[in-house]
Amino acid sequence: MGPGIRRDRLRVLIVDDDDATRKMLTQFFNDEGFETLAAENGAHALAVASADEPDVIVLDMGLPVLDASGFALQWKQHENALEIPIVAISGQPFGEAMAREISAAIFYDKPLDLTRLAASARDLATRHAELRGRA
């Protein structure tokens, strides 16, 4: 969908290499009224985010192929990328430090508090959509 084309729902990109977590988060955010996109690694996330600009990215810090730092470094080179907030998630001890390194808007440890995650993602996505004239 190109710029200037309105869409009704906020769009979230969920990036997690664990199939069960990715599917659960996709279903959860769908149930919360989001349009969802999903990717299993940083390289796939770059392609998905470039093709279908999300309003917020929920990014696991421990990814294969292209890790979260690599994704963030490459993503920040895309037009409008800096405006799209990243919600970092991780079950690893280094997750919070990596989230700070990539300038994530917020960090959540796994296991996730889904209520808090949804509230943060909705708030950040709404602000992004308003900035882009879509809310």
FIKOLZA-1660 file (N, C-alpha, C; in steps of 0.1 Angstrom, whole numbers, plus 5000, padded with zeros to 4 digits):
% residues 135
   i   px   py   pz ch aa at
   1 5009 4988 5000  A  M  N
   1 5000 5000 5000  A  M CA
   1 5009 5012 5000  A  M  C
   2 5007 5021 4991  A  G  N
   2 5016 5033 4990  A  G CA
   2 5012 5044 4999  A  G  C
   3 5020 5054 5000  A  P  N
   3 5018 5066 5008  A  P CA
   3 5005 5073 5004  A  P  C
   4 4997 5078 5014  A  G  N
   4 4985 5085 5011  A  G CA
   4 4973 5076 5010  A  G  C
   5 4975 5063 5009  A  I  N
   5 4964 5054 5009  A  I CA
   5 4960 5050 5023  A  I  C
   6 4947 5053 5027  A  R  N
   6 4943 5051 5040  A  R CA
   6 4940 5036 5043  A  R  C
   7 4943 5032 5055  A  R  N
   7 4939 5018 5059  A  R CA
   7 4932 5020 5073  A  R  C
   8 4923 5011 5076  A  D  N
   8 4915 5012 5088  A  D CA
   8 4922 5007 5100  A  D  C
   9 4930 4997 5099  A  R  N
   9 4936 4991 5111  A  R CA
   9 4951 4995 5112  A  R  C
  10 4956 4995 5125  A  L  N
  10 4970 4997 5127  A  L CA
  10 4977 4985 5123  A  L  C
  11 4989 4986 5117  A  R  N
  11 4997 4975 5112  A  R CA
  11 5009 4972 5121  A  R  C
  12 5010 4960 5125  A  V  N
  12 5022 4955 5134  A  V CA
  12 5029 4945 5126  A  V  C
  13 5043 4946 5126  A  L  N
  13 5051 4935 5121  A  L CA
  13 5057 4928 5133  A  L  C
  14 5055 4915 5133  A  I  N
  14 5060 4906 5144  A  I CA
  14 5072 4899 5138  A  I  C
  15 5083 4900 5145  A  V  N
  15 5095 4893 5141  A  V CA
  15 5100 4885 5152  A  V  C
  16 5099 4871 5150  A  D  N
  16 5104 4862 5160  A  D CA
  16 5107 4849 5153  A  D  C
  17 5118 4843 5156  A  D  N
  17 5122 4831 5150  A  D CA
  17 5115 4818 5155  A  D  C
  18 5109 4819 5167  A  D  N
  18 5102 4808 5172  A  D CA
  18 5088 4808 5166  A  D  C
  19 5085 4797 5159  A  D  N
  19 5072 4796 5152  A  D CA
  19 5060 4797 5161  A  D  C
  20 5061 4790 5172  A  A  N
  20 5049 4791 5182  A  A CA
  20 5047 4805 5187  A  A  C
  21 5058 4812 5191  A  T  N
  21 5057 4826 5196  A  T CA
  21 5051 4835 5185  A  T  C
  22 5057 4834 5173  A  R  N
  22 5053 4842 5162  A  R CA
  22 5038 4840 5158  A  R  C
  23 5034 4828 5158  A  K  N
  23 5020 4825 5155  A  K CA
  23 5011 4830 5166  A  K  C
  24 5015 4828 5179  A  M  N
  24 5007 4832 5190  A  M CA
  24 5005 4847 5190  A  M  C
  25 5016 4855 5187  A  L  N
  25 5016 4869 5187  A  L CA
  25 5008 4874 5175  A  L  C
  26 5009 4868 5164  A  T  N
  26 5001 4871 5152  A  T CA
  26 4986 4870 5155  A  T  C
  27 4982 4859 5161  A  Q  N
  27 4968 4857 5164  A  Q CA
  27 4964 4867 5175  A  Q  C
  28 4972 4869 5185  A  F  N
  28 4969 4878 5196  A  F CA
  28 4966 4893 5190  A  F  C
  29 4976 4897 5182  A  F  N
  29 4974 4911 5177  A  F CA
  29 4962 4912 5167  A  F  C
  30 4960 4901 5159  A  N  N
  30 4948 4901 5151  A  N CA
  30 4935 4902 5160  A  N  C
  31 4935 4895 5171  A  D  N
  31 4923 4896 5180  A  D CA
  31 4922 4909 5186  A  D  C
  32 4933 4917 5187  A  E  N
  32 4933 4930 5193  A  E CA
  32 4930 4941 5182  A  E  C
  33 4927 4936 5170  A  G  N
  33 4922 4945 5160  A  G CA
  33 4933 4951 5150  A  G  C
  34 4946 4946 5152  A  F  N
  34 4957 4950 5143  A  F CA
  34 4956 4942 5130  A  F  C
  35 4962 4948 5120  A  E  N
  35 4966 4941 5108  A  E CA
  35 4979 4936 5111  A  E  C
  36 4982 4923 5108  A  T  N
  36 4995 4918 5112  A  T CA
  36 5003 4913 5100  A  T  C
  37 5016 4915 5101  A  L  N
  37 5026 4910 5092  A  L CA
  37 5036 4902 5101  A  L  C
  38 5042 4892 5095  A  A  N
  38 5051 4884 5103  A  A CA
  38 5064 4880 5096  A  A  C
  39 5075 4878 5103  A  A  N
  39 5087 4874 5097  A  A CA
  39 5095 4866 5107  A  A  C
  40 5103 4856 5102  A  E  N
  40 5110 4847 5111  A  E CA
  40 5124 4851 5114  A  E  C
  41 5129 4861 5107  A  N  N
  41 5143 4866 5109  A  N CA
  41 5145 4880 5104  A  N  C
  42 5156 4886 5107  A  G  N
  42 5158 4900 5103  A  G CA
  42 5158 4902 5088  A  G  C
  43 5164 4893 5081  A  A  N
  43 5164 4895 5066  A  A CA
  43 5150 4895 5060  A  A  C
  44 5141 4885 5065  A  H  N
  44 5128 4885 5061  A  H CA
  44 5120 4897 5065  A  H  C
  45 5123 4902 5077  A  A  N
  45 5116 4914 5083  A  A CA
  45 5119 4926 5074  A  A  C
  46 5132 4927 5069  A  L  N
  46 5135 4939 5061  A  L CA
  46 5127 4939 5048  A  L  C
  47 5125 4927 5042  A  A  N
  47 5117 4926 5030  A  A CA
  47 5102 4929 5033  A  A  C
  48 5097 4924 5044  A  V  N
  48 5083 4926 5047  A  V CA
  48 5080 4941 5050  A  V  C
  49 5089 4946 5059  A  A  N
  49 5087 4960 5063  A  A CA
  49 5089 4970 5051  A  A  C
  50 5097 4967 5042  A  S  N
  50 5099 4975 5030  A  S CA
  50 5087 4975 5021  A  S  C
  51 5081 4963 5020  A  A  N
  51 5070 4962 5011  A  A CA
  51 5057 4967 5017  A  A  C
  52 5055 4965 5030  A  D  N
  52 5042 4969 5037  A  D CA
  52 5046 4976 5049  A  D  C
  53 5047 4989 5049  A  E  N
  53 5052 4997 5060  A  E CA
  53 5043 4995 5072  A  E  C
  54 5049 4990 5083  A  P  N
  54 5041 4988 5096  A  P CA
  54 5041 5001 5103  A  P  C
  55 5031 5002 5113  A  D  N
  55 5031 5013 5122  A  D CA
  55 5039 5010 5135  A  D  C
  56 5042 4998 5137  A  V  N
  56 5051 4994 5149  A  V CA
  56 5057 4981 5145  A  V  C
  57 5069 4978 5151  A  I  N
  57 5076 4965 5148  A  I CA
  57 5078 4959 5162  A  I  C
  58 5073 4947 5164  A  V  N
  58 5076 4939 5176  A  V CA
  58 5088 4930 5172  A  V  C
  59 5099 4932 5178  A  L  N
  59 5112 4926 5173  A  L CA
  59 5119 4918 5184  A  L  C
  60 5120 4905 5182  A  D  N
  60 5127 4896 5191  A  D CA
  60 5142 4899 5190  A  D  C
  61 5149 4900 5201  A  M  N
  61 5163 4904 5200  A  M CA
  61 5173 4892 5196  A  M  C
  62 5168 4880 5197  A  G  N
  62 5177 4868 5194  A  G CA
  62 5173 4862 5181  A  G  C
  63 5176 4868 5170  A  L  N
  63 5172 4863 5156  A  L CA
  63 5183 4856 5149  A  L  C
  64 5180 4846 5141  A  P  N
  64 5190 4840 5132  A  P CA
  64 5191 4848 5119  A  P  C
  65 5200 4845 5110  A  V  N
  65 5202 4850 5096  A  V CA
  65 5206 4865 5097  A  V  C
  66 5198 4873 5102  A  L  N
  66 5201 4887 5104  A  L CA
  66 5196 4891 5118  A  L  C
  67 5204 4893 5128  A  D  N
  67 5200 4895 5141  A  D CA
  67 5193 4909 5143  A  D  C
  68 5188 4912 5155  A  A  N
  68 5181 4924 5157  A  A CA
  68 5189 4937 5155  A  A  C
  69 5202 4936 5159  A  S  N
  69 5211 4947 5156  A  S CA
  69 5213 4950 5141  A  S  C
  70 5215 4939 5134  A  G  N
  70 5217 4940 5119  A  G CA
  70 5205 4945 5113  A  G  C
  71 5193 4940 5117  A  F  N
  71 5180 4944 5111  A  F CA
  71 5179 4959 5114  A  F  C
  72 5181 4964 5126  A  A  N
  72 5179 4978 5130  A  A CA
  72 5189 4987 5122  A  A  C
  73 5201 4983 5120  A  L  N
  73 5211 4990 5113  A  L CA
  73 5207 4992 5098  A  L  C
  74 5203 4981 5092  A  Q  N
  74 5198 4982 5078  A  Q CA
  74 5185 4989 5077  A  Q  C
  75 5176 4987 5086  A  W  N
  75 5163 4993 5085  A  W CA
  75 5163 5008 5086  A  W  C
  76 5172 5013 5095  A  K  N
  76 5173 5027 5097  A  K CA
  76 5178 5035 5084  A  K  C
  77 5183 5028 5074  A  Q  N
  77 5187 5034 5062  A  Q CA
  77 5175 5036 5052  A  Q  C
  78 5163 5030 5055  A  H  N
  78 5151 5031 5047  A  H CA
  78 5144 5045 5050  A  H  C
  79 5138 5050 5040  A  E  N
  79 5130 5062 5042  A  E CA
  79 5119 5060 5052  A  E  C
  80 5117 5069 5061  A  N  N
  80 5107 5068 5072  A  N CA
  80 5109 5058 5082  A  N  C
  81 5120 5050 5082  A  A  N
  81 5122 5040 5091  A  A CA
  81 5124 5045 5106  A  A  C
  82 5130 5057 5107  A  L  N
  82 5132 5062 5121  A  L CA
  82 5119 5066 5127  A  L  C
  83 5109 5068 5120  A  E  N
  83 5096 5072 5125  A  E CA
  83 5088 5059 5130  A  E  C
  84 5092 5047 5126  A  I  N
  84 5085 5035 5130  A  I CA
  84 5091 5030 5143  A  I  C
  85 5083 5030 5154  A  P  N
  85 5088 5025 5166  A  P CA
  85 5090 5010 5167  A  P  C
  86 5101 5006 5174  A  I  N
  86 5104 4992 5176  A  I CA
  86 5101 4988 5191  A  I  C
  87 5093 4978 5193  A  V  N
  87 5091 4972 5206  A  V CA
  87 5100 4960 5207  A  V  C
  88 5110 4960 5215  A  A  N
  88 5119 4949 5216  A  A CA
  88 5114 4938 5226  A  A  C
  89 5116 4926 5223  A  I  N
  89 5112 4915 5232  A  I CA
  89 5123 4905 5232  A  I  C
  90 5125 4898 5244  A  S  N
  90 5136 4888 5245  A  S CA
  90 5134 4880 5257  A  S  C
  91 5139 4868 5256  A  G  N
  91 5140 4859 5268  A  G CA
  91 5154 4857 5272  A  G  C
  92 5163 4864 5265  A  Q  N
  92 5178 4863 5267  A  Q CA
  92 5183 4873 5277  A  Q  C
  93 5193 4870 5284  A  P  N
  93 5199 4880 5294  A  P CA
  93 5204 4892 5287  A  P  C
  94 5208 4892 5275  A  F  N
  94 5213 4904 5268  A  F CA
  94 5203 4912 5261  A  F  C
  95 5190 4908 5262  A  G  N
  95 5179 4914 5254  A  G CA
  95 5177 4929 5257  A  G  C
  96 5177 4933 5270  A  E  N
  96 5175 4947 5273  A  E CA
  96 5186 4956 5269  A  E  C
  97 5199 4951 5270  A  A  N
  97 5210 4959 5265  A  A CA
  97 5210 4961 5250  A  A  C
  98 5206 4950 5243  A  M  N
  98 5205 4951 5228  A  M CA
  98 5194 4960 5224  A  M  C
  99 5183 4960 5232  A  A  N
  99 5172 4969 5229  A  A CA
  99 5176 4984 5230  A  A  C
 100 5184 4987 5240  A  R  N
 100 5189 5000 5242  A  R CA
 100 5198 5004 5230  A  R  C
 101 5207 4994 5226  A  E  N
 101 5216 4996 5215  A  E CA
 101 5209 5000 5202  A  E  C
 102 5198 4994 5200  A  I  N
 102 5191 4997 5187  A  I CA
 102 5181 5008 5189  A  I  C
 103 5180 5014 5200  A  S  N
 103 5171 5025 5203  A  S CA
 103 5156 5021 5202  A  S  C
 104 5153 5009 5207  A  A  N
 104 5140 5005 5208  A  A CA
 104 5132 5014 5217  A  A  C
 105 5119 5016 5213  A  A  N
 105 5110 5025 5221  A  A CA
 105 5107 5019 5235  A  A  C
 106 5107 5006 5236  A  I  N
 106 5104 4999 5248  A  I CA
 106 5109 4985 5247  A  I  C
 107 5111 4979 5259  A  F  N
 107 5116 4965 5260  A  F CA
 107 5107 4957 5269  A  F  C
 108 5104 4944 5265  A  Y  N
 108 5097 4935 5274  A  Y CA
 108 5104 4922 5274  A  Y  C
 109 5105 4916 5286  A  D  N
 109 5111 4903 5288  A  D CA
 109 5101 4892 5285  A  D  C
 110 5105 4881 5280  A  K  N
 110 5097 4869 5278  A  K CA
 110 5098 4861 5291  A  K  C
 111 5087 4855 5296  A  P  N
 111 5074 4855 5290  A  P CA
 111 5067 4868 5291  A  P  C
 112 5060 4871 5280  A  L  N
 112 5054 4884 5278  A  L CA
 112 5041 4887 5286  A  L  C
 113 5040 4899 5291  A  D  N
 113 5027 4903 5296  A  D CA
 113 5020 4909 5284  A  D  C
 114 5011 4901 5278  A  L  N
 114 5004 4905 5266  A  L CA
 114 4996 4918 5267  A  L  C
 115 4990 4920 5278  A  T  N
 115 4982 4932 5280  A  T CA
 115 4990 4944 5279  A  T  C
 116 5002 4944 5286  A  R  N
 116 5011 4956 5285  A  R CA
 116 5017 4957 5271  A  R  C
 117 5020 4946 5265  A  L  N
 117 5026 4946 5252  A  L CA
 117 5016 4952 5242  A  L  C
 118 5004 4948 5242  A  A  N
 118 4993 4953 5233  A  A CA
 118 4991 4968 5235  A  A  C
 119 4991 4972 5248  A  A  N
 119 4988 4986 5251  A  A CA
 119 5000 4995 5246  A  A  C
 120 5012 4991 5248  A  S  N
 120 5024 4998 5243  A  S CA
 120 5024 4998 5228  A  S  C
 121 5022 4987 5222  A  A  N
 121 5022 4986 5207  A  A CA
 121 5011 4995 5201  A  A  C
 122 4999 4995 5207  A  R  N
 122 4988 5003 5202  A  R CA
 122 4991 5018 5203  A  R  C
 123 4997 5022 5215  A  D  N
 123 5000 5036 5217  A  D CA
 123 5011 5041 5207  A  D  C
 124 5021 5033 5205  A  L  N
 124 5032 5037 5196  A  L CA
 124 5027 5037 5182  A  L  C
 125 5019 5026 5178  A  A  N
 125 5014 5025 5164  A  A CA
 125 5005 5037 5161  A  A  C
 126 4996 5041 5171  A  T  N
 126 4987 5052 5169  A  T CA
 126 4995 5065 5167  A  T  C
 127 5005 5067 5175  A  R  N
 127 5013 5079 5173  A  R CA
 127 5019 5079 5159  A  R  C
 128 5024 5068 5155  A  H  N
 128 5031 5067 5141  A  H CA
 128 5020 5070 5131  A  H  C
 129 5009 5064 5132  A  A  N
 129 4998 5065 5122  A  A CA
 129 4994 5080 5121  A  A  C
 130 4993 5086 5133  A  E  N
 130 4989 5101 5133  A  E CA
 130 5000 5109 5126  A  E  C
 131 5012 5106 5128  A  L  N
 131 5023 5114 5122  A  L CA
 131 5023 5112 5107  A  L  C
 132 5018 5100 5102  A  R  N
 132 5018 5097 5088  A  R CA
 132 5004 5101 5082  A  R  C
 133 4995 5107 5090  A  G  N
 133 4982 5111 5085  A  G CA
 133 4972 5100 5083  A  G  C
 134 4974 5089 5090  A  R  N
 134 4965 5078 5088  A  R CA
 134 4956 5075 5100  A  R  C
 135 4956 5083 5110  A  A  N
 135 4947 5080 5122  A  A CA
 135 4936 5091 5123  A  A  C
% end
